[in-house]
Structure formats: C-alpha cells, structure tokens
Amino acid sequence: QVQLVESGGGLVQSGGSLRLSCTASGSTFSIYRMGWYRQAPGKQRELVARIDNPSTTNYADSVKGRCTISRDKNTVVLQMNSLKPEDTAVYYCNARRPDTSGIFRDFWGQGTQVTVSS
C-alpha cells in the first residue's frame, strides 16, 4: 500500500501562486508515476500534471505555461502560478505502481482545496 499526504492548498487571489506538495510513504519502491488531479463541483476529476520516472512530464492544456511539476524521491510538488478562478477545485495527489501481479494500481491522497478568488 501507498499512503499519500498532501499540503499547500488554500485561498488565493486571481493571478497569485500556490505550491502543492505530496509525500508518499509505505510501499513506495516501485512508484513510477506521481501526479496531480483536480475535481471541481459538478465536474469529473481531471489530470492537472504528472511526472513519470525519471522525469517525463505531462500537463493539461489548461495549465501549460502556468504550472510546473517536479519530483524528488517520494515527494511531488506542483507549483501553480497565474492562478485563475477556474482553477478552483479539490486537488488530489496520485501515485501509480505495479502490484505483485504486474497490474498497475492507483493510490490517492485525501485532497486539498484550492480556491481562487476573482
């Protein structure tokens, strides 16, 4: 099992910045992907950014140029700049690793609220 603990959400004005951090613990040795997803009220959960070993990144079009994801061992950080009201959502940390059968499993954090005021 993998446990994920997030921090860094909060309330910020439009144009501001936030830094989200997530640290994995438990069976972390084979995690090959970590990332951030978000879910706004009434909407489906969507990818914000992810990073695959060793350093391949993937960003949603809506955040390209405004967000940077990085990973150091078992901690993944999402730096968000130029925030917009439409970035308001609950942000979830994600980790993916294979189980003993080779099937990939996803693990999720509890979520952290990001609210951007206009």
BALO-186943 format. One line per 10 residues: number of its first residue (from 1); their letters; for each residue x, y negated, z negated of N, C-alpha, C. Coordinates in nm, 4 decimals. Layout:
! BALO-186943
NUM	a	X:Y:Z:X:Y:Z:X:Y:Z  ...
END
This chain:
! BALO-186943
1	qvqlvesggg	0.0827:0.1196:0.0000:0.0000:0.0000:0.0000:0.0866:-0.1252:0.0000  0.0301:-0.2298:0.0560:0.0970:-0.3592:0.0597:0.0056:-0.4613:-0.0063  0.0601:-0.5380:-0.0972:-0.0149:-0.6463:-0.1588:0.0385:-0.7791:-0.1052  -0.0543:-0.8693:-0.0750:-0.0181:-0.9988:-0.0191:-0.0721:-1.1091:-0.1088  0.0134:-1.2005:-0.1459:-0.0269:-1.3135:-0.2298:0.0032:-1.4424:-0.1563  -0.1007:-1.5230:-0.1370:-0.0898:-1.6477:-0.0607:-0.0860:-1.7677:-0.1544  -0.0294:-1.8744:-0.1033:-0.0312:-2.0012:-0.1750:-0.0176:-2.1140:-0.0750  -0.0574:-2.2343:-0.1180:-0.0314:-2.3515:-0.0374:-0.1523:-2.4178:0.0260  -0.2695:-2.3624:0.0119:-0.3868:-2.4273:0.0695:-0.4236:-2.5522:-0.0088  -0.5242:-2.6230:0.0407:-0.5683:-2.7412:-0.0303:-0.6431:-2.8367:0.0595
11	lvqsggslrl	-0.6609:-2.9580:0.0091:-0.7311:-3.0638:0.0814:-0.6307:-3.1642:0.1339  -0.6441:-3.1978:0.2609:-0.5518:-3.2922:0.3226:-0.6293:-3.3787:0.4213  -0.5818:-3.4982:0.4424:-0.6456:-3.5866:0.5397:-0.6039:-3.5493:0.6808  -0.6876:-3.5861:0.7743:-0.6571:-3.5633:0.9150:-0.5214:-3.6261:0.9490  -0.4387:-3.5488:1.0197:-0.3048:-3.5938:1.0531:-0.1990:-3.5507:0.9536  -0.2421:-3.4955:0.8429:-0.1493:-3.4530:0.7388:-0.0903:-3.3164:0.7653  -0.0154:-3.2675:0.6683:0.0545:-3.1400:0.6808:0.0292:-3.0530:0.5582  0.0356:-2.9230:0.5815:0.0294:-2.8248:0.4740:0.1253:-2.7117:0.5073  0.1745:-2.6487:0.4029:0.2631:-2.5341:0.4175:0.2018:-2.4171:0.3416  0.1688:-2.3119:0.4156:0.1140:-2.1907:0.3560:0.2246:-2.0869:0.3437
21	sctasgstfs	0.2256:-2.0191:0.2297:0.3256:-1.9166:0.2069:0.2564:-1.7878:0.1628  0.3133:-1.6753:0.2021:0.2568:-1.5452:0.1664:0.3719:-1.4485:0.1409  0.3664:-1.3812:0.0269:0.4696:-1.2850:-0.0087:0.4092:-1.1464:-0.0226  0.4726:-1.0523:0.0434:0.4287:-0.9132:0.0387:0.5062:-0.8356:-0.0670  0.4368:-0.7425:-0.1295:0.5007:-0.6534:-0.2258:0.4421:-0.5136:-0.2092  0.5057:-0.4166:-0.2711:0.4604:-0.2784:-0.2574:0.5432:-0.2078:-0.1513  0.4766:-0.1346:-0.0641:0.5446:-0.0584:0.0415:0.5721:-0.1487:0.1610  0.6731:-0.2307:0.1483:0.6987:-0.3331:0.2492:0.8058:-0.2947:0.3499  0.8695:-0.1801:0.3317:0.9893:-0.1498:0.4093:0.9639:-0.1368:0.5581  0.8417:-0.1022:0.6007:0.8178:-0.0835:0.7438:0.7203:-0.1862:0.8022
31	iyrmgwyrqa	0.7029:-0.2968:0.7313:0.6179:-0.4028:0.7881:0.6879:-0.4586:0.9110  0.6201:-0.4562:1.0248:0.6830:-0.5095:1.1453:0.6166:-0.6375:1.1934  0.5000:-0.6682:1.1379:0.4293:-0.7892:1.1788:0.3693:-0.8566:1.0552  0.3844:-0.9860:1.0481:0.3146:-1.0661:0.9494:0.2569:-1.1868:1.0192  0.1452:-1.2346:0.9667:0.0828:-1.3475:1.0337:-0.0258:-1.4112:0.9516  -0.0894:-1.5085:1.0135:-0.1984:-1.5827:0.9509:-0.3194:-1.5830:1.0437  -0.4337:-1.5581:0.9827:-0.5622:-1.5682:1.0496:-0.6458:-1.6689:0.9719  -0.7520:-1.7153:1.0355:-0.8419:-1.8061:0.9646:-0.9864:-1.7763:1.0020  -1.0743:-1.8147:0.9110:-1.2168:-1.7957:0.9338:-1.2929:-1.9162:0.8814  -1.3565:-1.9844:0.9738:-1.4409:-2.0981:0.9378:-1.5835:-2.0482:0.9146
41	pgkqrelvar	-1.6635:-2.1239:0.8418:-1.8016:-2.0811:0.8149:-1.8783:-2.0546:0.9433  -1.9423:-1.9401:0.9511:-2.0229:-1.9059:1.0671:-1.9448:-1.8599:1.1880  -1.8136:-1.8454:1.1724:-1.7298:-1.8051:1.2855:-1.6539:-1.6771:1.2523  -1.6056:-1.6127:1.3571:-1.5258:-1.4921:1.3384:-1.3839:-1.5278:1.2957  -1.3219:-1.4328:1.2295:-1.1821:-1.4512:1.1933:-1.0977:-1.4527:1.3205  -1.0023:-1.5460:1.3266:-0.9203:-1.5599:1.4465:-0.7733:-1.5724:1.4104  -0.6911:-1.5316:1.5032:-0.5464:-1.5428:1.4854:-0.5041:-1.6884:1.4881  -0.4168:-1.7261:1.3961:-0.3521:-1.8574:1.3999:-0.2108:-1.8401:1.4556  -0.1342:-1.7541:1.3914:0.0029:-1.7285:1.4355:0.0508:-1.5981:1.3734  0.1429:-1.5315:1.4430:0.2005:-1.4097:1.3898:0.3451:-1.4010:1.4323
51	idnpsttnya	0.4200:-1.3210:1.3608:0.5607:-1.3021:1.3920:0.5935:-1.1551:1.3789  0.6503:-1.0993:1.4861:0.6893:-0.9591:1.4914:0.8399:-0.9486:1.4759  0.8808:-0.8369:1.4121:1.0251:-0.8145:1.3994:1.0915:-0.8118:1.5347  1.2122:-0.8700:1.5496:1.2755:-0.9508:1.4468:1.2260:-1.0956:1.4414  1.1816:-1.1519:1.5526:1.1430:-1.2934:1.5472:1.0525:-1.3358:1.6627  0.9758:-1.2442:1.7169:0.8828:-1.2795:1.8251:0.7578:-1.3422:1.7665  0.7255:-1.4621:1.8138:0.6101:-1.5338:1.7608:0.4985:-1.5437:1.8644  0.3782:-1.5603:1.8125:0.2606:-1.5756:1.8966:0.1676:-1.6737:1.8260  0.1206:-1.7751:1.8996:0.0352:-1.8778:1.8413:-0.0973:-1.8878:1.9164  -0.2025:-1.9214:1.8439:-0.3279:-1.9551:1.9090:-0.3076:-2.0848:1.9874
61	dsvkgrctis	-0.3752:-2.0968:2.1004:-0.3614:-2.2179:2.1816:-0.3973:-2.3427:2.1017  -0.4923:-2.3281:2.0118:-0.5415:-2.4438:1.9375:-0.4388:-2.5012:1.8398  -0.3344:-2.4245:1.8076:-0.2357:-2.4736:1.7103:-0.0962:-2.4881:1.7703  -0.0783:-2.4501:1.8955:0.0537:-2.4626:1.9577:0.1027:-2.6055:1.9515  0.2274:-2.6208:1.9129:0.2864:-2.7526:1.9019:0.2614:-2.8195:1.7681  0.1702:-2.7631:1.6885:0.1385:-2.8230:1.5585:0.1769:-2.7314:1.4427  0.1930:-2.6034:1.4708:0.2228:-2.5063:1.3664:0.3497:-2.4295:1.3985  0.4193:-2.3922:1.2933:0.5387:-2.3099:1.3076:0.5331:-2.1984:1.2050  0.5520:-2.0748:1.2523:0.5533:-1.9611:1.1617:0.6961:-1.9108:1.1491  0.7321:-1.8713:1.0291:0.8646:-1.8165:1.0052:0.8540:-1.7068:0.9007
71	rdkntvvlqm	0.9560:-1.6216:0.8989:0.9549:-1.5103:0.8038:1.0954:-1.4904:0.7486  1.1014:-1.4697:0.6202:1.2263:-1.4372:0.5531:1.1995:-1.3162:0.4654  1.2461:-1.2017:0.5093:1.2227:-1.0737:0.4407:1.0724:-1.0525:0.4251  1.0213:-1.0565:0.3060:0.8801:-1.0256:0.2850:0.7927:-1.1484:0.2633  0.8423:-1.2634:0.3001:0.7652:-1.3867:0.2879:0.7470:-1.4492:0.4247  0.6229:-1.4829:0.4547:0.5924:-1.5510:0.5800:0.5366:-1.6891:0.5460  0.5819:-1.7878:0.6219:0.5437:-1.9267:0.5976:0.4812:-1.9845:0.7230  0.3724:-2.0554:0.7049:0.3080:-2.1269:0.8148:0.3123:-2.2756:0.7836  0.3889:-2.3485:0.8609:0.3954:-2.4941:0.8478:0.2959:-2.5539:0.9455  0.1998:-2.6294:0.8933:0.0958:-2.6875:0.9764:0.1072:-2.8396:0.9711
81	nslkpedtav	0.1208:-2.9003:1.0873:0.1315:-3.0460:1.0985:0.0163:-3.0997:1.1829  -0.0010:-3.2300:1.1770:-0.1041:-3.2963:1.2569:-0.2382:-3.2253:1.2424  -0.2754:-3.1978:1.1209:-0.3972:-3.1208:1.0962:-0.5213:-3.1971:1.1380  -0.6201:-3.1212:1.1842:-0.7459:-3.1765:1.2315:-0.8613:-3.1201:1.1495  -0.9736:-3.1889:1.1462:-1.0888:-3.1338:1.0720:-1.1275:-2.9937:1.1192  -1.1084:-2.9647:1.2462:-1.1431:-2.8314:1.2970:-1.0476:-2.7227:1.2501  -0.9425:-2.7596:1.1818:-0.8540:-2.6599:1.1206:-0.9072:-2.6121:0.9857  -1.0143:-2.6741:0.9399:-1.0735:-2.6351:0.8125:-1.1233:-2.4913:0.8181  -1.0776:-2.4094:0.7248:-1.1135:-2.2671:0.7222:-1.0477:-2.2028:0.6010  -1.0843:-2.0779:0.5781:-1.0100:-1.9939:0.4848:-0.9006:-1.9248:0.5650
91	yycnarrpdt	-0.7792:-1.9374:0.5192:-0.6642:-1.8788:0.5880:-0.6218:-1.7507:0.5156  -0.6057:-1.6445:0.5950:-0.5726:-1.5136:0.5405:-0.4357:-1.4690:0.5912  -0.3552:-1.4213:0.5003:-0.2283:-1.3617:0.5378:-0.2515:-1.2170:0.5792  -0.1772:-1.1737:0.6784:-0.1893:-1.0378:0.7308:-0.0526:-0.9729:0.7432  -0.0481:-0.8442:0.7136:0.0734:-0.7661:0.7370:0.0324:-0.6356:0.8031  0.1141:-0.5901:0.8944:0.0854:-0.4657:0.9650:0.2057:-0.3725:0.9550  0.1772:-0.2476:0.9259:0.2819:-0.1476:0.9185:0.2219:-0.0128:0.9509  0.3031:0.0812:0.9973:0.2513:0.2153:1.0237:0.2404:0.2956:0.8942  0.1392:0.3837:0.8903:0.1319:0.4727:0.7751:0.2140:0.5991:0.8057  0.2068:0.6981:0.7200:0.2901:0.8171:0.7377:0.2521:0.8975:0.8617
101	sgifrdfwgq	0.1336:0.8736:0.9161:0.0913:0.9408:1.0386:0.1267:0.8600:1.1626  0.1860:0.7445:1.1423:0.2224:0.6595:1.2546:0.1102:0.5676:1.2999  -0.0010:0.5688:1.2268:-0.1132:0.4810:1.2617:-0.0910:0.3452:1.1950  -0.1080:0.2414:1.2756:-0.0851:0.1074:1.2215:-0.2012:0.0664:1.1308  -0.1672:0.0109:1.0188:-0.2652:-0.0359:0.9229:-0.2436:-0.1830:0.8942  -0.3565:-0.2520:0.8764:-0.3524:-0.3940:0.8433:-0.3822:-0.4142:0.6956  -0.3105:-0.5070:0.6365:-0.3328:-0.5464:0.4966:-0.3602:-0.6962:0.4947  -0.4466:-0.7370:0.3994:-0.4909:-0.8762:0.3968:-0.4736:-0.9365:0.2585  -0.4446:-1.0644:0.2579:-0.4452:-1.1386:0.1339:-0.5869:-1.1798:0.0977  -0.5986:-1.2483:-0.0144:-0.7309:-1.2850:-0.0649:-0.7861:-1.4100:0.0032
111	gtqvtvss	-0.7012:-1.4810:0.0733:-0.7441:-1.6017:0.1440:-0.7159:-1.7278:0.0636  -0.6848:-1.8338:0.1352:-0.6629:-1.9639:0.0725:-0.7356:-2.0697:0.1555  -0.8057:-2.1575:0.0865:-0.8886:-2.2574:0.1561:-0.8030:-2.3745:0.2030  -0.8225:-2.4102:0.3278:-0.7635:-2.5315:0.3847:-0.8782:-2.6209:0.4296  -0.8806:-2.7424:0.3776:-0.9847:-2.8377:0.4139:-0.9182:-2.9651:0.4635  -0.9557:-3.0058:0.5843:-0.9010:-3.1262:0.6439:-1.0128:-3.2282:0.6563  -0.9969:-3.3397:0.5895:-1.0991:-3.4429:0.5920:-1.0708:-3.5433:0.7032  -1.1773:-3.5957:0.7598:-1.1615:-3.6918:0.8715:-1.1477:-3.8342:0.8208
END
